[in-house]
Amino acid sequence: MARVTELLVNGGWRRVDVAADRTLLSVLRDDLDLTGAKFGCGEGQCAACTVLVDGVATKSCLTKVSAVEGKRIVTIEGLAPEGKLHPVQQAFLDADAMQCGYCTPGMILGAVSLLARAPNPSEAEISSGMNGHICRCGTYPRVVRAIRAAAGKGGRA
């Protein structure tokens, strides 16, 4: 069986020895101890597992690790590598855009990807761009406010 032995995660090469058909989510959580990406539905419907792959929001529960070999993977842990919050993270805090926080890492990474594509999105563009990110607590209006605020502060990766 094919194996993956190295991944570029959060700016550094990480050694792994995993079956190529494992999900990126399982490798991040179980092999690399990066638990920010959450297992939600396991079917790509909730986006709690979202990470960035070459800057694009990617559902890691559906992504085979072999598909990201050699690509730049960023998890929520790597978004603020020197301890200073990313503008989107700060905006989520300032807008109180979370309650339980389970969906927050995926939402933040989804927002970073959205702002890279549309640096000054309208509310409709935010709603469309964040479609599929499920928040059981219902913080959607605050998420929209946070993304609008981050857009004004250069909230791209």
N, C-alpha and C positions, 0 to 999 in steps of 0.2 A: 504494500500500500504506500502511496506517495506521502511524503512528510514535508512539513514546513519547519525550517530551523531558525529563521530570523525574521523579525518584524521591526519596522520603523515606527515606534510608538512614542508620542510626545517628545519628538526631537532626538531620540536616541535609538540605537539598534538594540533590540532585546532578543536574547537567545531563547528559543523554545524548541521542543521536539514533539510535535503534535501531528496527528493525522490531518491530511489536507482537507478532509471533508467536515472537520469540526466547525462549529459556528465561531465567528469572531467574538461574539459575546461570551461564549464559554471559555475561550482562551484568555480573553482579557480578565475575566473574573476569577477563573479557577487556576490559571497558570501564571498570570502576571500580577495577581492581587490588586487589580484595578477595578474596584467595585462601584464606581460612580455610574456606569451604564447599568441600568436595572433590567431584570427579567420581568416583563409584564405579562403579555398575552402569549409570547412565543410564536406569534403568527404575523408580525409586522403591522398590526392594526393599531397599537397604542403609542408607539414611538418612544417608550421609556428607555429603550436600548440604544437610542441614537448616538452616534459618534461621527466625527468628520473623517472622511477618506479623501485625500487630496482636496480638502476644502469643501466637500459636498456632504450634506447630511445623509447618513447611511444607517439603515436599520441593521444593527449588528446581529440580531437574532436570526436574520434571514441570510446573512452574508457568510459564505464559506471562507475560512481563513486563507485558503489557497488563492482566492480572488483578490486579496489585498497584499499579497507578498510583494515587497518592494515599493508599496505605496505609502504615503505619509498619513498615519493614523493619529488623530488627536482625540483624547478622551477629556472629560471634564477635569480630570486631575492635571492635565497638561495645558489647560487654557490659561492658567496663571502661573507660569513656571517659576517666577521669581517672587512669588508671594503677593504681588500686587494684583488685585482683581481685574479681570478683563472688563471693559466698559459694559458689556451685556450682563455679566454677573453683578456688577455694581448697580446697574439699572434695575435688575430683578430685586435686589435688596431694598433699594430706595423706594420702589413701587409696591413693596410687600406683595410680590407676585407669586407667593407660594403659601401653602398651608402645611400639608403633611410633608411636602418636598420630594415625594417619590418620583414625580414626573419632571422635576426641575432640571436635572442635568441634561436630559434629552431635549427639553424645551430650550434651554440656553444654547446648546449646540445647534439646534434647528434654527434659532434666531441668528446666530453668528453666520450660518450658511446663507440664510435669507438676506442678511445685510450685505454680504459679499456680492450677491447678485443684484440687489436693489438697495443701494445705500440710503435712500430716503423714501421708504415705502409708504404708500397711503394705508389707511386702516383696512381697506378692501384687500390690498396686496398682502398685508400682514395676515389677515384671516385666511386668505388663500394659501399663502406660503407656510403657514403653521397648521394647515388642515391635516388631521391625522394625529396630532399630538393630543392625547387624551389626559384631561385633568379631572379626576373624580371629585376634587374639592370645588371646582367651578371658578377658578381664579382668572378666567379668560380676559375680562376687562382690564385687570391689572397687568396681565402678560402683554396685552396690546400697548398699554401705557409704557411699560418698561421697554419694549422694543422701539417705540417712537422716541423715547428719551435716549436710548443707546444710539439710535441713528444720528442724533444730533451731536454725539460725542465720538463718532468714528468707530462704531461697534463691530468692525470687521476683524477677522482673524489675521 
